[in-house]
Amino acid sequence: MSTLRHPVEIPVIESERLILRGHRREDFGDSFAMWSEPEVTRFIGGKPSSQEEVWTRLLRYVGHWAVLGFGYWIVEEKATGRFLGEVGFADFMRDIEPSLTEMPEIGWALAPHAHGKGYATEAVQAALTWGDAHFGSRRTVCIIAPSNTPSLRVAEKCGYREFVRTTYKEKQTILFARG
């Protein structure tokens, strides 16, 4: 019995200190460790993720590339190859008003050991450079919990501006747009 594979060309992006690359099966352990940290999930879902939830997330990221031509990358420290987090674009078909249909949504999450070092801003800027070349004049968006001060700063540094406050899954959230 053969294994069916549909290779997807996921671009590798380099910045001064980072490499952004596609997810691989062997990234699951690092990804699970990050998503099971309360410090990471307190603003994203509110609770640590299970192995099943992280596996579904990883497959969803890869699936975005296969179906939509964009998705998420693993963020690695260039000098060491150490896992730092994940960044990328998605269309999660969120049940949110106003609708985010046809607007790629950027998101980022970094492991606690990577917080406070400017990696999130550098990774988001690298992803945006790729996005600007591939989305053209399409507006990109992000959603952030009002109390997530570090992500609010990253969004602002990367050119995102608040356009509405709303609720998502019964929690207050702010929608930001760029472009």
C-alpha positions in Angstrom: 0.0 0.0 0.0 1.4 3.4 -1.0 1.1 6.6 1.0 -0.6 9.4 -0.9 1.2 12.7 -0.7 0.4 16.0 -2.3 3.6 18.1 -2.0 3.0 21.7 -1.2 5.6 24.3 -1.9 5.8 26.3 1.3 8.2 29.2 1.0 11.1 29.6 3.4 11.6 33.2 4.7 14.7 34.5 6.4 15.0 37.7 8.4 18.0 39.0 10.3 17.6 36.5 13.2 14.8 34.2 12.1 13.9 31.4 9.6 10.2 30.9 8.8 9.5 27.5 7.3 6.7 25.0 6.8 5.5 22.7 9.5 6.9 19.1 9.6 5.6 16.2 11.6 8.7 16.4 13.9 7.6 19.9 14.9 4.7 18.5 16.8 6.5 18.2 20.2 7.7 21.8 20.2 4.3 23.0 19.0 2.5 21.0 21.7 4.8 22.3 24.4 4.1 25.9 23.3 0.3 25.4 23.0 0.1 23.7 26.4 1.6 26.7 28.2 -1.0 28.8 30.0 1.2 31.9 29.3 0.7 31.3 25.6 -3.0 30.3 25.6 -4.4 32.8 28.1 -5.4 35.2 25.3 -5.9 32.5 22.6 -8.6 30.1 23.6 -8.1 30.7 27.3 -6.8 27.3 28.2 -3.9 25.0 27.4 -4.4 22.9 24.3 -4.6 19.1 24.3 -2.4 16.9 22.0 -5.5 16.4 19.8 -6.1 20.1 19.5 -2.5 20.9 18.6 -2.4 18.1 16.0 -5.5 19.5 14.4 -4.0 22.9 14.5 -0.8 21.7 12.8 -2.8 19.9 10.1 -5.0 23.0 9.6 -1.8 25.1 9.0 -0.5 22.7 6.4 -4.0 22.5 4.8 -4.1 26.2 4.3 -1.0 26.0 2.1 -2.5 23.1 0.1 -5.9 24.7 -0.4 -5.4 28.5 -0.2 -1.7 29.0 -1.1 -1.0 30.6 2.2 -0.7 29.5 5.8 1.5 29.4 8.9 5.2 28.9 9.3 7.3 27.6 12.2 9.6 30.4 13.5 13.1 29.3 14.3 16.1 31.2 15.6 18.5 31.3 12.7 21.7 31.0 14.9 20.5 27.9 16.8 17.6 26.3 14.9 15.6 26.6 18.2 11.8 26.6 17.9 10.4 30.0 18.8 6.8 29.8 17.7 4.4 30.1 14.8 3.3 32.9 12.5 1.2 33.1 9.4 -2.0 33.8 7.5 -5.2 31.9 7.6 -8.9 31.9 6.7 -10.5 30.3 9.7 -14.1 31.0 8.5 -14.7 32.6 11.9 -18.3 33.2 13.0 -17.6 36.8 13.7 -19.2 40.2 12.9 -18.1 42.0 10.9 -17.1 39.1 8.6 -13.5 38.6 7.8 -14.3 36.8 4.5 -11.7 37.3 1.8 -9.3 39.0 4.2 -6.3 36.9 5.1 -5.9 36.9 8.9 -2.4 37.1 10.3 -1.7 35.5 13.7 1.3 34.7 15.8 2.2 32.8 19.0 5.6 32.5 20.5 6.9 30.1 23.2 7.6 31.7 26.6 11.3 31.5 26.1 11.0 33.8 23.1 8.9 36.5 24.7 10.2 40.0 25.1 13.0 39.8 22.5 11.4 41.4 19.5 11.0 38.0 17.7 7.2 38.4 17.3 7.6 41.8 15.5 10.4 40.5 13.3 8.5 37.3 12.4 5.3 39.3 11.6 7.2 41.8 9.5 8.8 39.0 7.6 5.4 37.3 7.0 3.9 40.6 5.9 6.7 41.2 3.4 5.7 37.8 1.9 2.0 38.7 2.2 2.4 42.1 0.5 4.0 40.3 -2.5 1.3 37.7 -2.7 -1.9 39.4 -1.7 -1.3 42.6 -3.6 -3.8 45.3 -2.4 -5.9 42.9 -0.3 -6.4 44.0 3.2 -5.1 41.7 5.9 -6.6 41.6 9.4 -5.9 40.3 12.9 -7.9 39.8 16.0 -6.5 40.4 19.5 -7.9 40.3 23.0 -8.0 43.8 24.5 -5.8 42.8 27.5 -3.1 41.2 25.3 -0.8 44.2 25.5 2.3 42.6 23.9 0.3 41.5 20.8 -1.4 44.9 20.6 2.1 46.5 20.4 3.3 44.0 17.7 0.2 44.8 15.6 0.7 48.5 15.9 4.4 48.3 15.1 3.5 46.3 12.0 1.0 48.8 10.7 -2.3 47.3 11.9 -5.0 49.8 13.1 -8.1 49.0 15.1 -11.2 49.2 13.1 -13.9 47.7 15.4 -14.4 46.1 18.8 -16.6 43.1 18.8 -17.1 39.7 20.5 -15.8 36.3 19.4 -16.9 33.1 21.2 -18.5 35.4 23.9 -15.2 37.2 24.6 -14.3 40.8 23.8 -11.9 41.2 20.9 -10.5 43.9 18.8 -10.3 43.6 15.0 -7.3 45.3 13.3 -6.7 45.9 9.6 -3.7 46.8 7.5 -3.8 47.9 3.9 
